[in-house]
Amino acid sequence: MTTDERQFLMTAMWLFMRHGQPSRARAICEALVENDPRDGIAAVALAELLLDDGEGQRALEALRAADVPPELAHAEAVLETRALRRIGRRAEAESRWRRYMEARKGAGRKWL
């Protein structure tokens, strides 16, 4: 897949999401992730759609297989935390969020 083709599919996916057609957006995201499981941007979008459909385990798998770019670290932390909570791993979800906050703010800082 060329860069232009990928960009076209990402734009189409965004438009489908924006206009209330999540099943079509999900199909595009699944195709992008199937083509390149390390595509962090597509994986983040797919994880969001999977979580909306109640599929926490699949969302977690997509996120963990991907190379999420640093600018999406916050989204990755939120989605991974949500996925872990969805599948009943509350302690791991809280630990994941704490690690993200410590990396962002420092271990000694208060969060509230």
N, CA, C and O atoms as a DFTB+ gen file, in Angstrom:
448 C
 N C O
     1  1       0.850      -1.173       0.000
     2  2       0.000       0.000       0.000
     3  2       0.896       1.237       0.000
     4  3       1.845       1.337       0.778
     5  1       0.579       2.158      -0.875
     6  2       1.363       3.379      -0.939
     7  2       0.930       4.348       0.160
     8  3      -0.114       4.165       0.787
     9  1       1.726       5.357       0.378
    10  2       1.404       6.376       1.371
    11  2       0.121       7.110       1.009
    12  3      -0.696       7.403       1.882
    13  1      -0.061       7.406      -0.266
    14  2      -1.289       8.087      -0.707
    15  2      -2.527       7.220      -0.481
    16  3      -3.571       7.724      -0.069
    17  1      -2.412       5.925      -0.749
    18  2      -3.543       5.023      -0.520
    19  2      -3.885       4.950       0.970
    20  3      -5.053       4.984       1.358
    21  1      -2.845       4.848       1.789
    22  2      -3.067       4.800       3.234
    23  2      -3.725       6.088       3.704
    24  3      -4.666       6.050       4.497
    25  1      -3.245       7.217       3.228
    26  2      -3.822       8.501       3.623
    27  2      -5.279       8.616       3.188
    28  3      -6.116       9.135       3.927
    29  1      -5.572       8.136       2.001
    30  2      -6.957       8.151       1.525
    31  2      -7.853       7.315       2.442
    32  3      -8.941       7.749       2.820
    33  1      -7.386       6.112       2.797
    34  2      -8.180       5.242       3.665
    35  2      -8.348       5.845       5.063
    36  3      -9.420       5.734       5.658
    37  1      -7.307       6.475       5.582
    38  2      -7.408       7.118       6.898
    39  2      -8.426       8.263       6.849
    40  3      -9.204       8.447       7.785
    41  1      -8.417       9.015       5.772
    42  2      -9.375      10.112       5.624
    43  2     -10.798       9.576       5.510
    44  3     -11.719      10.101       6.136
    45  1     -10.972       8.532       4.708
    46  2     -12.298       7.917       4.575
    47  2     -12.771       7.382       5.920
    48  3     -13.934       7.554       6.284
    49  1     -11.874       6.733       6.661
    50  2     -12.217       6.207       7.980
    51  2     -12.675       7.329       8.903
    52  3     -13.680       7.194       9.601
    53  1     -11.944       8.424       8.906
    54  2     -12.304       9.564       9.753
    55  2     -13.676      10.121       9.362
    56  3     -14.493      10.438      10.227
    57  1     -13.921      10.238       8.057
    58  2     -15.210      10.746       7.600
    59  2     -16.363       9.824       8.014
    60  3     -17.422      10.293       8.430
    61  1     -16.151       8.527       7.897
    62  2     -17.193       7.591       8.332
    63  2     -17.451       7.722       9.831
    64  3     -18.601       7.701      10.267
    65  1     -16.394       7.855      10.611
    66  2     -16.573       8.021      12.058
    67  2     -17.317       9.316      12.356
    68  3     -18.237       9.344      13.173
    69  1     -16.917      10.356      11.703
    70  2     -17.493      11.683      11.925
    71  2     -18.973      11.745      11.548
    72  3     -19.744      12.501      12.139
    73  1     -19.351      10.950      10.571
    74  2     -20.723      11.006      10.070
    75  2     -21.576       9.812      10.495
    76  3     -22.539       9.448       9.819
    77  1     -21.206       9.213      11.619
    78  2     -22.059       8.203      12.234
    79  2     -22.123       6.852      11.550
    80  3     -23.155       6.183      11.591
    81  1     -21.039       6.448      10.925
    82  2     -21.001       5.136      10.284
    83  2     -19.809       4.339      10.815
    84  3     -18.873       4.038      10.074
    85  1     -19.855       4.001      12.113
    86  2     -18.702       3.331      12.726
    87  2     -18.393       1.958      12.144
    88  3     -17.236       1.539      12.162
    89  1     -19.384       1.248      11.631
    90  2     -19.091      -0.079      11.078
    91  2     -18.221       0.028       9.826
    92  3     -17.341      -0.804       9.607
    93  1     -18.463       1.037       9.018
    94  2     -17.619       1.246       7.833
    95  2     -16.225       1.716       8.234
    96  3     -15.228       1.288       7.654
    97  1     -16.163       2.594       9.225
    98  2     -14.857       3.046       9.725
    99  2     -14.071       1.869      10.288
   100  3     -12.866       1.751      10.066
   101  1     -14.760       1.008      11.011
   102  2     -14.098      -0.162      11.600
   103  2     -13.558      -1.090      10.519
   104  3     -12.455      -1.620      10.656
   105  1     -14.315      -1.294       9.452
   106  2     -13.849      -2.162       8.359
   107  2     -12.554      -1.624       7.760
   108  3     -11.636      -2.388       7.463
   109  1     -12.486      -0.316       7.586
   110  2     -11.262       0.287       7.036
   111  2     -10.109       0.127       8.024
   112  3      -8.999      -0.233       7.632
   113  1     -10.368       0.393       9.307
   114  2      -9.316       0.260      10.321
   115  2      -8.803      -1.172      10.397
   116  3      -7.598      -1.402      10.496
   117  1      -9.714      -2.126      10.352
   118  2      -9.302      -3.526      10.394
   119  2      -8.429      -3.877       9.198
   120  3      -7.455      -4.618       9.329
   121  1      -8.777      -3.348       8.039
   122  2      -7.967      -3.606       6.844
   123  2      -6.584      -2.977       6.976
   124  3      -5.584      -3.591       6.602
   125  1      -6.521      -1.768       7.503
   126  2      -5.235      -1.100       7.684
   127  2      -4.359      -1.845       8.682
   128  3      -3.162      -2.018       8.456
   129  1      -4.956      -2.284       9.789
   130  2      -4.187      -3.007      10.808
   131  2      -3.790      -4.392      10.297
   132  3      -2.707      -4.880      10.621
   133  1      -4.639      -5.019       9.516
   134  2      -4.286      -6.319       8.931
   135  2      -3.112      -6.156       7.975
   136  3      -2.218      -7.001       7.934
   137  1      -3.113      -5.073       7.208
   138  2      -2.024      -4.794       6.277
   139  2      -0.714      -4.520       7.014
   140  3       0.347      -4.975       6.587
   141  1      -0.789      -3.778       8.118
   142  2       0.394      -3.457       8.918
   143  2       0.005      -3.393      10.391
   144  3      -0.438      -2.345      10.862
   145  1       0.162      -4.495      11.131
   146  2      -0.234      -4.533      12.542
   147  2       0.505      -3.518      13.422
   148  3       0.065      -3.215      14.531
   149  1       1.623      -2.998      12.923
   150  2       2.374      -2.019      13.709
   151  2       1.932      -0.581      13.456
   152  3       2.478       0.338      14.067
   153  1       0.967      -0.362      12.581
   154  2       0.471       0.980      12.279
   155  2      -0.249       1.527      13.509
   156  3      -1.410       1.203      13.761
   157  1       0.453       2.354      14.260
   158  2      -0.071       2.855      15.525
   159  2      -1.292       3.739      15.393
   160  3      -2.182       3.697      16.242
   161  1      -1.346       4.525      14.357
   162  2      -2.484       5.430      14.172
   163  2      -3.752       4.621      13.881
   164  3      -4.801       4.873      14.474
   165  1      -3.655       3.665      12.980
   166  2      -4.809       2.818      12.668
   167  2      -5.192       1.968      13.877
   168  3      -6.377       1.742      14.125
   169  1      -4.207       1.499      14.625
   170  2      -4.489       0.669      15.800
   171  2      -5.236       1.453      16.870
   172  3      -6.146       0.927      17.510
   173  1      -4.853       2.708      17.064
   174  2      -5.544       3.549      18.051
   175  2      -6.998       3.761      17.623
   176  3      -7.909       3.657      18.443
   177  1      -7.209       4.055      16.358
   178  2      -8.578       4.243      15.860
   179  2      -9.376       2.947      15.981
   180  3     -10.537       2.965      16.391
   181  1      -8.756       1.825      15.626
   182  2      -9.438       0.538      15.727
   183  2      -9.770       0.210      17.174
   184  3     -10.862      -0.280      17.462
   185  1      -8.841       0.473      18.088
   186  2      -9.089       0.200      19.511
   187  2     -10.294       0.989      20.008
   188  3     -11.115       0.461      20.758
   189  1     -10.403       2.234      19.601
   190  2     -11.557       3.050      20.004
   191  2     -12.856       2.433      19.494
   192  3     -13.834       2.344      20.236
   193  1     -12.871       2.012      18.245
   194  2     -14.066       1.409      17.670
   195  2     -14.391       0.061      18.315
   196  3     -15.558      -0.257      18.545
   197  1     -13.365      -0.721      18.602
   198  2     -13.577      -2.005      19.258
   199  2     -14.135      -1.816      20.666
   200  3     -15.031      -2.548      21.084
   201  1     -13.611      -0.845      21.387
   202  2     -14.116      -0.577      22.734
   203  2     -15.571      -0.125      22.689
   204  3     -16.367      -0.497      23.551
   205  1     -15.912       0.667      21.697
   206  2     -17.308       1.088      21.547
   207  2     -18.235      -0.110      21.314
   208  3     -19.414      -0.075      21.667
   209  1     -17.683      -1.164      20.717
   210  2     -18.459      -2.383      20.474
   211  2     -18.321      -3.405      21.603
   212  3     -18.847      -4.514      21.507
   213  1     -17.610      -3.031      22.676
   214  2     -17.468      -3.918      23.826
   215  2     -16.410      -4.991      23.690
   216  3     -16.439      -5.978      24.425
   217  1     -15.483      -4.824      22.773
   218  2     -14.454      -5.826      22.518
   219  2     -13.116      -5.395      23.111
   220  3     -12.190      -5.022      22.391
   221  1     -13.036      -5.452      24.428
   222  2     -11.840      -5.003      25.135
   223  2     -10.595      -5.806      24.831
   224  3      -9.515      -5.237      24.671
   225  1     -10.727      -7.127      24.749
   226  2      -9.555      -7.966      24.495
   227  2      -8.954      -7.688      23.125
   228  3      -7.735      -7.573      22.995
   229  1      -9.789      -7.581      22.113
   230  2      -9.278      -7.281      20.766
   231  2      -8.648      -5.897      20.705
   232  3      -7.644      -5.701      20.020
   233  1      -9.231      -4.935      21.417
   234  2      -8.660      -3.585      21.460
   235  2      -7.276      -3.616      22.095
   236  3      -6.342      -2.983      21.604
   237  1      -7.156      -4.353      23.181
   238  2      -5.872      -4.472      23.864
   239  2      -4.827      -5.123      22.966
   240  3      -3.679      -4.679      22.918
   241  1      -5.221      -6.164      22.262
   242  2      -4.301      -6.852      21.341
   243  2      -3.837      -5.917      20.225
   244  3      -2.659      -5.913      19.870
   245  1      -4.750      -5.135      19.677
   246  2      -4.378      -4.201      18.601
   247  2      -3.388      -3.164      19.098
   248  3      -2.415      -2.849      18.413
   249  1      -3.634      -2.631      20.292
   250  2      -2.741      -1.612      20.846
   251  2      -1.362      -2.173      21.154
   252  3      -0.349      -1.530      20.879
   253  1      -1.323      -3.350      21.715
   254  2      -0.043      -3.931      22.124
   255  2       0.799      -4.401      20.939
   256  3       2.019      -4.512      21.058
   257  1       0.176      -4.676      19.814
   258  2       0.926      -5.089      18.625
   259  2       1.470      -3.899      17.843
   260  3       2.365      -4.054      17.012
   261  1       0.931      -2.715      18.108
   262  2       1.255      -1.532      17.300
   263  2       2.434      -0.744      17.863
   264  3       2.769      -0.835      19.044
   265  1       3.041       0.019      16.987
   266  2       4.053       1.006      17.366
   267  2       3.354       2.358      17.376
   268  3       3.312       3.057      16.364
   269  1       2.810       2.716      18.528
   270  2       2.050       3.957      18.640
   271  2       3.030       5.125      18.722
   272  3       3.940       5.110      19.551
   273  1       2.853       6.138      17.869
   274  2       3.776       7.278      17.896
   275  2       3.651       8.054      19.209
   276  3       2.591       8.052      19.836
   277  1       4.736       8.717      19.622
   278  2       4.738       9.441      20.897
   279  2       3.620      10.476      21.029
   280  3       3.133      10.721      22.133
   281  1       3.217      11.077      19.931
   282  2       2.165      12.093      20.016
   283  2       0.801      11.495      20.355
   284  3      -0.135      12.226      20.680
   285  1       0.687      10.174      20.283
   286  2      -0.558       9.507      20.662
   287  2      -0.422       8.725      21.971
   288  3      -1.236       7.847      22.258
   289  1       0.603       9.042      22.760
   290  2       0.825       8.333      24.028
   291  2      -0.362       8.475      24.968
   292  3      -0.729       7.520      25.652
   293  1      -0.962       9.650      25.009
   294  2      -2.108       9.853      25.886
   295  2      -3.289       8.984      25.439
   296  3      -3.925       8.325      26.262
   297  1      -3.572       8.986      24.156
   298  2      -4.666       8.166      23.630
   299  2      -4.407       6.687      23.891
   300  3      -5.317       5.947      24.266
   301  1      -3.171       6.264      23.692
   302  2      -2.822       4.872      23.938
   303  2      -3.055       4.506      25.405
   304  3      -3.611       3.448      25.702
   305  1      -2.631       5.376      26.319
   306  2      -2.811       5.102      27.750
   307  2      -4.284       5.030      28.123
   308  3      -4.699       4.132      28.856
   309  1      -5.069       5.965      27.624
   310  2      -6.506       5.972      27.922
   311  2      -7.172       4.717      27.361
   312  3      -7.942       4.058      28.060
   313  1      -6.880       4.386      26.112
   314  2      -7.515       3.230      25.474
   315  2      -7.078       1.918      26.113
   316  3      -7.892       1.016      26.307
   317  1      -5.797       1.812      26.438
   318  2      -5.330       0.587      27.079
   319  2      -5.954       0.436      28.461
   320  3      -6.331      -0.667      28.858
   321  1      -6.063       1.537      29.192
   322  2      -6.709       1.508      30.498
   323  2      -8.172       1.090      30.368
   324  3      -8.651       0.255      31.135
   325  1      -8.874       1.662      29.410
   326  2     -10.283       1.296      29.176
   327  2     -10.411      -0.174      28.793
   328  3     -11.314      -0.863      29.266
   329  1      -9.511      -0.656      27.937
   330  2      -9.571      -2.057      27.500
   331  2      -9.343      -2.999      28.683
   332  3     -10.051      -3.994      28.837
   333  1      -8.366      -2.684      29.504
   334  2      -8.097      -3.521      30.669
   335  2      -9.283      -3.543      31.623
   336  3      -9.632      -4.594      32.159
   337  1      -9.900      -2.390      31.836
   338  2     -11.090      -2.342      32.700
   339  2     -12.236      -3.131      32.079
   340  3     -12.971      -3.819      32.788
   341  1     -12.392      -3.036      30.774
   342  2     -13.483      -3.726      30.087
   343  2     -13.389      -5.239      30.271
   344  3     -14.408      -5.921      30.386
   345  1     -12.159      -5.761      30.300
   346  2     -12.001      -7.216      30.445
   347  2     -11.817      -7.626      31.904
   348  3     -11.486      -8.776      32.191
   349  1     -12.031      -6.691      32.821
   350  2     -12.045      -7.024      34.241
   351  2     -10.703      -7.013      34.938
   352  3     -10.583      -7.556      36.036
   353  1      -9.697      -6.417      34.341
   354  2      -8.365      -6.362      34.952
   355  2      -8.146      -4.971      35.551
   356  3      -7.319      -4.189      35.080
   357  1      -8.911      -4.697      36.598
   358  2      -8.943      -3.363      37.206
   359  2      -7.585      -2.933      37.772
   360  3      -7.142      -1.811      37.526
   361  1      -6.933      -3.802      38.516
   362  2      -5.648      -3.452      39.123
   363  2      -4.608      -3.134      38.044
   364  3      -3.835      -2.185      38.177
   365  1      -4.597      -3.927      36.990
   366  2      -3.659      -3.686      35.893
   367  2      -3.985      -2.373      35.178
   368  3      -3.081      -1.655      34.751
   369  1      -5.277      -2.064      35.049
   370  2      -5.692      -0.808      34.425
   371  2      -5.216       0.386      35.252
   372  3      -4.699       1.360      34.705
   373  1      -5.392       0.306      36.556
   374  2      -4.948       1.402      37.421
   375  2      -3.435       1.557      37.389
   376  3      -2.915       2.672      37.391
   377  1      -2.732       0.427      37.358
   378  2      -1.267       0.461      37.275
   379  2      -0.824       1.080      35.960
   380  3       0.120       1.870      35.935
   381  1      -1.491       0.733      34.868
   382  2      -1.144       1.287      33.553
   383  2      -1.326       2.803      33.541
   384  3      -0.481       3.529      33.018
   385  1      -2.429       3.278      34.119
   386  2      -2.680       4.713      34.148
   387  2      -1.655       5.432      35.022
   388  3      -1.174       6.510      34.675
   389  1      -1.328       4.819      36.160
   390  2      -0.325       5.421      37.046
   391  2       1.030       5.535      36.342
   392  3       1.700       6.562      36.457
   393  1       1.436       4.492      35.615
   394  2       2.711       4.536      34.882
   395  2       2.713       5.669      33.867
   396  3       3.706       6.381      33.723
   397  1       1.607       5.830      33.172
   398  2       1.524       6.917      32.198
   399  2       1.643       8.274      32.888
   400  3       2.389       9.142      32.436
   401  1       0.910       8.450      33.975
   402  2       0.940       9.736      34.674
   403  2       2.313      10.019      35.270
   404  3       2.765      11.164      35.256
   405  1       2.979       9.004      35.790
   406  2       4.321       9.189      36.337
   407  2       5.306       9.570      35.239
   408  3       6.181      10.409      35.451
   409  1       5.168       8.963      34.081
   410  2       6.044       9.297      32.964
   411  2       5.800      10.724      32.492
   412  3       6.715      11.407      32.031
   413  1       4.565      11.155      32.616
   414  2       4.195      12.489      32.135
   415  2       4.473      13.584      33.156
   416  3       4.982      14.650      32.811
   417  1       4.135      13.316      34.414
   418  2       4.199      14.358      35.448
   419  2       5.320      14.155      36.458
   420  3       5.735      15.108      37.118
   421  1       5.814      12.931      36.587
   422  2       6.814      12.634      37.594
   423  2       6.165      11.863      38.748
   424  3       5.000      12.085      39.077
   425  1       6.923      10.972      39.345
   426  2       6.389      10.067      40.360
   427  2       5.929      10.799      41.623
   428  3       4.994      10.346      42.283
   429  1       6.556      11.904      41.966
   430  2       6.233      12.583      43.207
   431  2       5.104      13.569      43.134
   432  3       4.771      14.174      44.153
   433  1       4.491      13.767      41.981
   434  2       3.450      14.773      41.821
   435  2       2.077      14.221      42.122
   436  3       1.805      13.042      41.897
   437  1       1.223      15.070      42.626
   438  2      -0.185      14.701      42.879
   439  2      -0.935      14.801      41.551
   440  3      -0.608      15.626      40.698
   441  1      -1.940      13.951      41.395
   442  2      -2.666      13.910      40.130
   443  2      -3.880      14.821      40.139
   444  3      -4.368      15.192      39.072
   445  1      -4.376      15.188      41.295
   446  2      -5.570      16.015      41.347
   447  2      -5.239      17.425      41.764
   448  3      -6.132      18.266      41.861
